[in-house]
Amino acid sequence: MGTTQKYAVIDPATGKIDRGIFSDQAIYDEEMEKIFGRAWLMIGHESLVPEVDDYFHTYMGEDPVILTRDGQGKLHALLNMCRHRGNRVARCDDGNAKRFMCAYHGWTYRNDGTLEHVPGESEAYYNELDLRSLGLIEARLETYAGIIFATWAKDAPSLEAYLGDARWYLDTVFNRRDGGMQALGPTKWLEPANWKTMVDNCSDNYHVPTSHLSSAAVQSRFLGRPRLSHADQFESPNKHVFVNGHALTFRDGNDNMPRYLHGVSTETMRLFEDYHTSTMVEVERRLGPLRARGVQLGNHSIFPNGVLGFRLALPRGPLKTEFWHFVLLDRDAPEELKRVIRIGSQANNGAAGMFEQDDVDNWRQVTESSTSRMSRHLPQDLSMGVGHEAQHPDYPGLISERYISENNQRLFYMRWQQFMNAQSWADIPLEPIRARFDGTATMQG
């Protein structure tokens, strides 16, 4: 199906990008329809609803959604809106309930979305109400390694096709062990920034030696980590890769280093090393030797708003984002290791995390620069590494020649543009799966 292009916000040859996409209300409203109304969105984790009749309240863009596990154990993503007048039927963040009753007029729904009871069905409605057509609106739902995704689009491809070859890398964190992972959280807070700035930042390691200078110095002093410099970043052999809207970085090297960052220090290194060694046979069976031993996933985002793994940048207007921070842990890891990772995750990227505080101010100012009279007319410059990316014989996706690059950022905004210009999913290109998935790990774990 042909389309009439409306958005041409980025020049791929120069990396110049229109700042208006960070503050314009009309553009934001269209994002809610064309991106958050179409894409597969992370909404939760199976460990958040472990038992039958459990539920967890979440969001798809700005739409409130109840993630439920019904009496048969099946998962559902239900729009939290009574079909009568639109009142919310669930008011708590999570819980266990077989039914949800609207507090306005008492319409009651089962946790699979079925409308079960309407007060005065015969007296007020003369038994003419079609209850079967008035259940809670349900989104399509699929899972990857325990992470729950949902989409409103009936014509969307499968989640497996949507993730594509990005899963080859994601497996190295989210799909390592037979027992899967468990999610803790979320911690929630509001940031005065456009949601795209946080996603953009996920593959930006150019800012680290500058923005995080003081935080890195603290970690060097108290955790024994080496000091970070621009030279380290420019000379790094790490990789910068893009697949189907998903931007990733990773370290390649079979050096038997633990596949973790948060919580690692001189005092805890032995704990991480022992765990890495003791689980390697299992991980290699699941992922094959190359991914198990040679790939360590770094900063990454899942299009459109999954940030640094299982963290969500939920849009709340062009100038505001609600951030949800989860900690994901191997379910079968030792309790002491879980505690160390949990504390380390919060100390780095939580609401009070050292690195998070550095980043928020950057994101706020980038957003604000798109609103002032003069600066809003000047494009951002994302020209770093233009023309220096290619396919790689060993690693799937489009790989930048160097670790420090803005190729992932350019391609993210081009992916944004594809969604915004499309009339349906038929107009959105999708790279086929080409990666070789050695090992026993599957989409379901």
N, C-alpha and C positions, 0 to 999 in steps of 0.2 A: 504494500500500500504506500503510495507516495505521500509526502507531507510538504507543507509549506513551512520553511524554516522561519522561526520567529526569533530565536535567540542565537546570537553570534558573539558571545561574551569574551571568548579567548581566541587569540591568534596563536596557533600551535607553532608557527615559525619563529615568533619573537617572545612568546610567553606573556604578552601583555593581556591583562584581564580587567574587565570593567568592574569597578568597586561597587556599582549599584546593586549587585546581587547580594550584598551583605546587609542592606538596610531597606530596600524598597518593599513596601507592604504588599503591593500587587504581585510582585515576583514571589514573595513568601507564600501568599495564598495559592498561587499556582503550584509551588513546590508541594504543598499539602495534597493537592489533587494528583499531580503527575509523577511525583517521586514517592511520597509516603502512601499514596493510594495505590501504587503499583508494585513497588519493590518488596522483596522478602525482608522482613524486619525482625531483628532479635527482640523477643518479648519476655523471655524468662528461661528457666532451667528446670529440668525434670526434678531435681532435688529440692526445688522450692514447693513442689506439690507431690510429696512422696507417697501419700496414702490416698485411698479412695475418698472422694468427697472433699479433698483439700482444694483450696483456691488461692490465687495470688493476683492482686490487682496491678495491672501494668498499663502500658500505652502503646498505640501504634500512631506515631506522630502526635497529634493532639487528641486523638480519639481514645477515651478510656475503655479498657478491655479487661474482662475477667478471664484469667487463665484457670480452667477447672480440670479436675480429674473426676469423672463421673463414677457412679457405683460399679461400673464394669471395668474401671481403670483407664478408660479412653480419655485422651486430652481434647479440650475444646478451647477456642479463643472466641469469646462472646462480647459483642459491643455492649457496654454497660449503659443501656438506655431502654427504659420501658417503652414498649410499642404503643402505649396509650397516649401519654402526653410528653414522654421524653425524660422523665425523672430517672436518676440513677437507682439501680436496684441493689447494688452492693456498695456499702459505705466504708468498709474496713480494708486495710492493706492486704490482709491475708486471714485465713481461718479454715474452718471445716464446716461445710453446710450442704445439705441435700437440696435446698431450695433457696431462692432469693425472692423476697416480697417487696414490691414497690411501696414505699411509705406514704405515697400520695393517695392512691385509691385501692391498694391491696391486690393488684394483679400479681400473681405468684408464678414463678418459673422454676422448673427443675434445673439442676446444674448441668444438663446437656443442652439447655436453651429452650426446651419445650414449654409453652404456656400451659400451665396445669390448672389454674383456678382464676376465675374472674368473679368477684362479688356481684350478685344480682344478674347472673348470666341469663336467667329466664325472666326475672322481673323487669330488669332495666333494658336488656338487649333482645327480649322476646325469643331467646334461643337462636338468634340469627347471626351470632358472632362466629366467624371462622377461626377457631383457636389454632388450628394447625398452621395457618398462614401468618400468625402473629407471634411466633417465638422470637427469642432474642436473635439478632443478626449474627451469623457465625462466619468468621474468616477461615480461609484455607490454612491448614497447620501442618508443618513437617518438622522433623528434628534432625539435628546433626550432633552426634557424640553427646547427647544430653541437652544441648542448647536448643531451645524452642524458637522457631521462626514462624511468622504468619504473614499472609498477604490478603488484601481485599480483591486482588485481580484474578478473575476466573481464567484469563488467558495467559497468566504468568507461566513460565517454564517450571520444571521441577526445581526443588531447592538444590539438588545435586548438580543440575546444569547451571543454575545461578551461581553457585560457588565455583564451579569449574575447577580449573587447576589450582586455584587458591587453596583448595582442601589439601593438596599435596603438602603444603607448608603448615597449614593449620593443624593437621593431624599430629605434628611433632610436639604440640602443647596440649591440645584438647583430646587427643585420642591415643595416648601413650599406653594406658594400662587397662587390663580387662575389667577392673572394678569401676572405671569411669571417674567422674569428678563430682564434687559437691560445691554448691554456690553458697556463699555467706553474704548477707546484706539484703538490700543495698543501703548504703549511705547516700542521702539525697541533698542536693543544694542547688541554688540558682546562681547563674553567672550572667553578667551583663554583656553577652557576646553572641554573635550569630553562630548557629550550630555548625556551619561548614568550617569555621576557623579551627575547631577542635579536631575534626577529621583530617583536614589539611596538615595539621601539625604532626600527625602520627608517623609520617615518613620523613619528617624534617629533623635530621640530626645535625644540620648546619648551625642551628641555634644553640645547641647544647653547651659548648665551651663558653659562650657569652652569657646566655640567659641563666644558666645553672652554675655559674662560676662559684658563687658562695655556697650553694648546696653541695656541689661536688667537693669543695674544700673541706666541708664538715665531714663528708663521708670518707675522704682520704685520711683525715685526722683520727676519726673515731672508729671507722670500720676497716681501715687498712687498705682501702682501694687505691689504685694508682691515680695520680692526678691526670685530669683529662685536658688535652690541648687541641687546638685546631689541627696541628700536624698529625696527631693521632687519628683524627677524623678523616683528613684528606688522604692519608696513607693507608687507611683501613682496607683490608681485603673483603670486608663484609659486602653484602649484596643488597640492591634496591630493585624491587620487582613489582610489576603491575599485572593484574588479571581481572577482566570483567568488572572493573570498577573498584576492585579490592586492592589496596596498596599495602605492600609488605616490605620489611627489611629482614635480613637473616645473616647469621654468621655461618660460614662453612669451614669446617676443620675437624678432623677426627683426632682430637687431642684428649678425649675422655673427660672434658670439663663438665661439671654439673649443668643441666639445662634450666637453670633458675637464675634470677637476679635479686629479687626482693628478699631480704632477710640474710643474704650472704655477707659474711664478714670473716675476719681472721679467726674469730672465736667459733663461728658456726660452720666454717668451710668443711671440716671433717664430717659433720652430720650430713651435709649435702653430698659430699663425695661418696660416703658409704651407701646412701640411698640410691644414687645414680648407678653405682657398681652393682648393687644387689638386685636391681630391677632390669638391668640391661638385657638379659636373656629374653625376658618377657617382651620388652619394648622392641627388640630386634625381630622377634617372631611377628609382632603386630605391624611393624613399619618397614621391615627390611633393613639391611645394614647401612645403606646410604643415609636414609632419613633418621634412623635411630642414632647413628654415631656421627654423622657429618653435617647435620643441619640443626641450628639453634635459632628458632624464630625470635625476632626482635620486635621493634615497634611495628604496629600494623593497624589497619582499619578494615572493616567489612562494610561495603556500600549498603545503605547510605550513611548510617549514623552509629555503627558499632566501633568503639574506640578502644585501642590497646587491649584487644581480647574481648572479654565479656563486661564491657562498660558501655553505657548508653548516653548519647548526647540528644536529649529529647527537646525538639523545638517548642518554644513558647512565645513565638513572635520573632520578627526579624532581628530584634535587639536583645533577645533573652533566650537562654537555654537552661533546662533543668538537667543536671548531671546526676546519673545513677552509677555509683561505684560498687561493684561486686568484687569479692575475692573468690577465685576458683582454686580448689585444692584437689589433689589426688585423693579419692575417697579412702584408699587403703594405705596412705602414707602414715608413718608414725606420728602420734599426737604431738610430740615435741617439734617435729619438723613443720607440722601444720601451724602450730603456734608461732614459730619463727617467721614463716611466710606471711601469715596474717598480719602480724605486727609490722613486718617490713613493707608490705603492700600499702598499709594505711600511712606509714611514715613517709613514703615516697609520693604516692598518687591519690591519697584520700583527701577529704575536705581540709585536713590540717597538714597534708603532705608537703614536704619541702619543695619538691619539684612542681607540684600542682600550683602552689602559690606564685612561683615564678611565671608559669605559663599563663595563668588567668589574666595577669596584667597585660601581657602581650596581646592576648585574644581580645580583651576589652578595647585596647587602643586601635587594633586593626579594624574592629567593627566601627568604632567611633569615627575613624578617618573616612569612612564611606558616607558620613552624614553631614560634614561641614561644607560650607559653600564652595571653597576652593578645592580642597583635596578630593572631594567626591568625583571630580571630573578628570582626575589623573589616574591612569591605570596602575595596578600593581605590576611588578616586574618579576616574572617567574621564568627567566631565560636560562637559568643554570643547567648546563648539560644538554641543551637543545641539539638534537642530531647525534647524540652519543648513547644510543641504546640499541639493543639487538636481541635476537633469540640466542639461547645458550645451549650447548650440546647436552649438558647434564641437568639443567634446572628449567622447569616450565615457566611460561610467562614472558613478558618483555623485561629484560634485565638491563639496567643502566650500566654504563661502562665503569662508573665509579660509585662508591657508596654515598658520597655527598652529591646529590642531584635534586633537581626539582621536576624530574620527569613524572614521578608519581602524582605530584600536585597538578601538573598540566593535564595529565590524563584523567584525574579525578574530575576536574572542571569540564573536560570534554565529555566525560560520562554523564555528568549533571546535565549538560547541554543536550545530549542525546535523549535523555528522559524527558526534558522539558519541551523538546521539539516533536516528540512522538505522539501520534494519535492513538496508538495501542502498542502492545508488546510486539506486534508484528514489525514495527518500525525500529525496534531496539536491537542492535547487533549483539550477538553472544558468541564468544569464542568457544569452539568445541573442546571437549576434554581430550587432551593429548598425553597427559602425564601417565607414567607407569606406576601404578599403586602396588608396590611390592608389599607383602605381609598380609595378615588376616584382618586388619582393621577395616571396618565398613562405615557407611554413613551413620548407622545406628550404634556404632561403638565397636 
